[in-house]
């Protein structure tokens, strides 16, 4: 009992004091794991996940990060001075979380008033065996309206940053890399994720999965697998250590509702967080921006789920699924109904011409 408590405190106290925990494995996590299993520890991910969950649910900078992001940064509206402040803050927050490789990636959007430059924030924990392969954990940094948009999407930005802290604090390095990406331009048609997919197209064959969180801290029930039933077995294995938290449901709709769309179009395995509709009601409309509507307990639970899912997929012996060919993506679009959505929203022509998505 005392040994377990000491292990937990070794993880949580540095975070509570606002310090970066060391990369050396703290007591209770063991050495950099060798062997097989979803998390490459001696037996299975079950040896590592409980400590990661405890770290996520315990004392952390999560609420302070959310308050800073939605308060002193002044919101994060695309193209506004506040967006620049939010980007700069996010870079430093990821570094404080223990992510060594942090940078911004600029892209330009042509608007009626002229070209506008945006920046995605990208951090990486480099894998120990296959560092060129990677799992992406992402959320969008910008808000649609001025003000403290805590639920769209400050909560998930703070969640991604804290998931990075939890993974780093574990002292374990996954087999593959994990990238933490905060997209801008989401409210302008998912411009940030589209720009990221385009800029990194040459390495998308090495992208294991995109895990996308969108809008809010509602109770998470599991993931949508974006029309791909072939991902189910790998997703279930990754989520097995999270049974105590209950996110065990998988759906197969491909809605293209946020920053997942361009990864789906590129054929990359894509998991999108599902939340209870009853809780999601709070996330809609201008009133949803209030910080007091953010359920911190649920948000910490989301941190635990995101951290363990990303680590498990990055460290699994086998990848969760293959990158689909253009023909396979085309069939998915038809079978899932996403083809009609793209036509309605005016993106179908870009797909047909090969301007967007997996190349012919």
KARAKA-V952507 format. One record per backbone hydrogen bond with DSSP energy under -0.5 kcal/mol. NH is the residue of the N-H (numbers start at 0). CO is the residue of the C=O. Records with the same first field share a line. If there is no record, write none. Layout:
# KARAKA-V952507
NH->CO / CO
This chain:
# KARAKA-V952507
4->0
5->1
6->2
7->3
8->4
9->5
10->6 / 7
11->7
12->8
14->10
15->11
16->12
17->14
18->13
20->18
25->168
28->25
29->25
39->36
46->43
47->44
48->44
49->45
50->47
51->47
52->48
53->49
54->50
55->51
56->52
57->53
64->60
65->61
66->62
67->63
68->64
69->65
70->66
72->67
73->70
74->68
77->142
79->76
82->76 / 79
83->79
84->80
85->81
86->82
87->83
88->84
89->85
90->86
91->87
92->88
93->89
94->90
95->91
96->92
97->94
98->93
99->97
100->123
101->99
102->121
104->119
106->117
108->115
110->108 / 113
113->110
115->108
117->106
119->104
120->181
121->102 / 119
122->179
123->100
124->177
125->123
127->173
128->174
129->174
132->129
133->205
134->176
135->208
136->178
137->135 / 210
138->180
140->182
141->182
142->75
148->146
149->147 / 288
150->287
153->148
154->149
156->152
157->153
158->154
159->155
160->156
161->157
162->158
163->159
164->160
165->161
166->162
167->163
168->164
169->165
170->167
173->171
175->313
176->129 / 132
177->124
178->134
179->122
180->136 / 178
181->120
182->138 / 180
187->184
188->185
189->185
190->184
191->183
193->189
194->190
195->191
196->192
197->193
198->194
199->195
200->197
202->199
203->200
205->202
206->203
207->133 / 205
208->133
209->268
210->135
211->209 / 270
212->137
215->150
220->273
221->273
222->248
223->271
224->250
225->252
227->224
228->226
230->227
231->228
234->230
235->231
236->232
237->233
238->234
239->235 / 236
241->238
242->239
244->241
245->241
246->241
247->245
248->220
250->222
254->252
260->257
262->259
263->259
264->260
265->261
266->263
267->262
270->209
271->223
272->211
273->221
275->218
278->275
279->275
280->276
281->278
282->279
283->280
287->284
288->285
289->286
292->289
293->290
295->293
298->294
299->295
300->296
301->297
302->298
303->299
304->300
305->301
306->302
307->303
308->304
309->305
310->306
311->307
312->308
313->309
314->310
315->311
323->266 / 321
328->324
329->325
330->326
331->327
332->328
333->329
334->330
335->331
336->332
338->332
340->336
341->337
342->338
343->339
344->340
345->341 / 342
346->341
347->341
350->346
351->347
352->348
353->350
354->349
355->349
357->264
